[in-house]
Amino acid sequence: MHIYLNPLKCWNTDLDFGTGVADIRKVSRHELGHAEGLGHAGDIERSIMRQGATDFFGIQQNDQDGIVSLYGAYP
């Protein structure tokens, strides 16, 4: 599996969520979550698998719980 991040997208790393701007840390972790088998989290507040801009970029407890439900443990 390959994950490609669009080089034409305006990426940032300072959590400045403006129009057309995405935090590369959040997006890459979100896409890696899909590679691990996780789906979108819907309206759950704190999950890297939630679609859209968030004020965090790290793995959340909900994400860890998803991995445990799929694989029986979180590394």
ChimeraX commands (.cxc) that place a marker at each C-alpha (Angstrom):
marker #1 position 0.00,0.00,0.00 radius 0.5
marker #1 position 1.21,3.50,-0.82 radius 0.5
marker #1 position 0.09,6.80,0.62 radius 0.5
marker #1 position 0.63,9.84,-1.57 radius 0.5
marker #1 position 0.30,13.38,-0.25 radius 0.5
marker #1 position -0.57,15.88,-2.96 radius 0.5
marker #1 position 2.43,18.18,-3.52 radius 0.5
marker #1 position 0.08,20.85,-4.89 radius 0.5
marker #1 position -1.72,21.08,-1.53 radius 0.5
marker #1 position -0.67,23.82,0.88 radius 0.5
marker #1 position 0.67,21.79,3.84 radius 0.5
marker #1 position 1.67,23.23,7.19 radius 0.5
marker #1 position 2.94,22.09,10.58 radius 0.5
marker #1 position 1.82,24.94,12.82 radius 0.5
marker #1 position -1.86,24.02,13.39 radius 0.5
marker #1 position -2.99,27.08,11.42 radius 0.5
marker #1 position -6.19,25.77,9.87 radius 0.5
marker #1 position -7.07,28.25,7.17 radius 0.5
marker #1 position -8.97,27.71,3.95 radius 0.5
marker #1 position -7.11,25.29,1.74 radius 0.5
marker #1 position -4.48,24.57,4.40 radius 0.5
marker #1 position -3.97,21.16,6.01 radius 0.5
marker #1 position -1.64,19.99,8.76 radius 0.5
marker #1 position 0.57,17.31,7.22 radius 0.5
marker #1 position 1.00,15.55,10.59 radius 0.5
marker #1 position -2.75,15.08,11.06 radius 0.5
marker #1 position -3.39,14.05,7.48 radius 0.5
marker #1 position -0.52,11.55,7.34 radius 0.5
marker #1 position -1.51,9.93,10.65 radius 0.5
marker #1 position -5.15,9.83,9.50 radius 0.5
marker #1 position -4.17,8.11,6.25 radius 0.5
marker #1 position -1.90,5.66,8.11 radius 0.5
marker #1 position -4.92,4.84,10.27 radius 0.5
marker #1 position -6.76,3.80,7.11 radius 0.5
marker #1 position -3.76,1.67,6.11 radius 0.5
marker #1 position -4.04,-0.08,9.49 radius 0.5
marker #1 position -7.74,-0.78,8.87 radius 0.5
marker #1 position -9.44,2.07,10.72 radius 0.5
marker #1 position -12.43,3.85,9.24 radius 0.5
marker #1 position -13.66,7.37,9.86 radius 0.5
marker #1 position -14.69,8.16,13.43 radius 0.5
marker #1 position -17.72,10.25,12.50 radius 0.5
marker #1 position -18.59,12.92,15.02 radius 0.5
marker #1 position -16.35,11.65,17.81 radius 0.5
marker #1 position -14.56,14.68,19.22 radius 0.5
marker #1 position -11.05,13.37,19.84 radius 0.5
marker #1 position -9.92,11.01,17.10 radius 0.5
marker #1 position -7.27,11.34,14.42 radius 0.5
marker #1 position -9.71,9.36,12.25 radius 0.5
marker #1 position -12.28,12.15,12.41 radius 0.5
marker #1 position -12.58,13.92,9.08 radius 0.5
marker #1 position -11.78,17.60,8.90 radius 0.5
marker #1 position -9.59,20.03,10.78 radius 0.5
marker #1 position -8.82,19.39,14.43 radius 0.5
marker #1 position -6.81,21.24,17.05 radius 0.5
marker #1 position -4.50,18.25,17.61 radius 0.5
marker #1 position -2.37,16.02,15.43 radius 0.5
marker #1 position -1.53,13.06,17.66 radius 0.5
marker #1 position -3.08,9.64,18.10 radius 0.5
marker #1 position -6.00,9.78,20.54 radius 0.5
marker #1 position -7.44,7.18,22.93 radius 0.5
marker #1 position -10.29,6.46,20.50 radius 0.5
marker #1 position -7.74,5.65,17.80 radius 0.5
marker #1 position -5.85,3.33,20.13 radius 0.5
marker #1 position -9.13,1.61,21.07 radius 0.5
marker #1 position -9.83,1.05,17.36 radius 0.5
marker #1 position -6.47,-0.64,16.87 radius 0.5
marker #1 position -7.10,-2.83,19.95 radius 0.5
marker #1 position -10.50,-3.86,18.57 radius 0.5
marker #1 position -8.87,-4.88,15.27 radius 0.5
marker #1 position -5.67,-6.50,16.50 radius 0.5
marker #1 position -6.19,-7.25,20.20 radius 0.5
marker #1 position -3.43,-4.91,21.42 radius 0.5
marker #1 position -1.92,-1.49,20.87 radius 0.5
marker #1 position 1.85,-1.49,20.29 radius 0.5
marker link #1:1,2 radius 0.2
marker link #1:2,3 radius 0.2
marker link #1:3,4 radius 0.2
marker link #1:4,5 radius 0.2
marker link #1:5,6 radius 0.2
marker link #1:6,7 radius 0.2
marker link #1:7,8 radius 0.2
marker link #1:8,9 radius 0.2
marker link #1:9,10 radius 0.2
marker link #1:10,11 radius 0.2
marker link #1:11,12 radius 0.2
marker link #1:12,13 radius 0.2
marker link #1:13,14 radius 0.2
marker link #1:14,15 radius 0.2
marker link #1:15,16 radius 0.2
marker link #1:16,17 radius 0.2
marker link #1:17,18 radius 0.2
marker link #1:18,19 radius 0.2
marker link #1:19,20 radius 0.2
marker link #1:20,21 radius 0.2
marker link #1:21,22 radius 0.2
marker link #1:22,23 radius 0.2
marker link #1:23,24 radius 0.2
marker link #1:24,25 radius 0.2
marker link #1:25,26 radius 0.2
marker link #1:26,27 radius 0.2
marker link #1:27,28 radius 0.2
marker link #1:28,29 radius 0.2
marker link #1:29,30 radius 0.2
marker link #1:30,31 radius 0.2
marker link #1:31,32 radius 0.2
marker link #1:32,33 radius 0.2
marker link #1:33,34 radius 0.2
marker link #1:34,35 radius 0.2
marker link #1:35,36 radius 0.2
marker link #1:36,37 radius 0.2
marker link #1:37,38 radius 0.2
marker link #1:38,39 radius 0.2
marker link #1:39,40 radius 0.2
marker link #1:40,41 radius 0.2
marker link #1:41,42 radius 0.2
marker link #1:42,43 radius 0.2
marker link #1:43,44 radius 0.2
marker link #1:44,45 radius 0.2
marker link #1:45,46 radius 0.2
marker link #1:46,47 radius 0.2
marker link #1:47,48 radius 0.2
marker link #1:48,49 radius 0.2
marker link #1:49,50 radius 0.2
marker link #1:50,51 radius 0.2
marker link #1:51,52 radius 0.2
marker link #1:52,53 radius 0.2
marker link #1:53,54 radius 0.2
marker link #1:54,55 radius 0.2
marker link #1:55,56 radius 0.2
marker link #1:56,57 radius 0.2
marker link #1:57,58 radius 0.2
marker link #1:58,59 radius 0.2
marker link #1:59,60 radius 0.2
marker link #1:60,61 radius 0.2
marker link #1:61,62 radius 0.2
marker link #1:62,63 radius 0.2
marker link #1:63,64 radius 0.2
marker link #1:64,65 radius 0.2
marker link #1:65,66 radius 0.2
marker link #1:66,67 radius 0.2
marker link #1:67,68 radius 0.2
marker link #1:68,69 radius 0.2
marker link #1:69,70 radius 0.2
marker link #1:70,71 radius 0.2
marker link #1:71,72 radius 0.2
marker link #1:72,73 radius 0.2
marker link #1:73,74 radius 0.2
marker link #1:74,75 radius 0.2
view
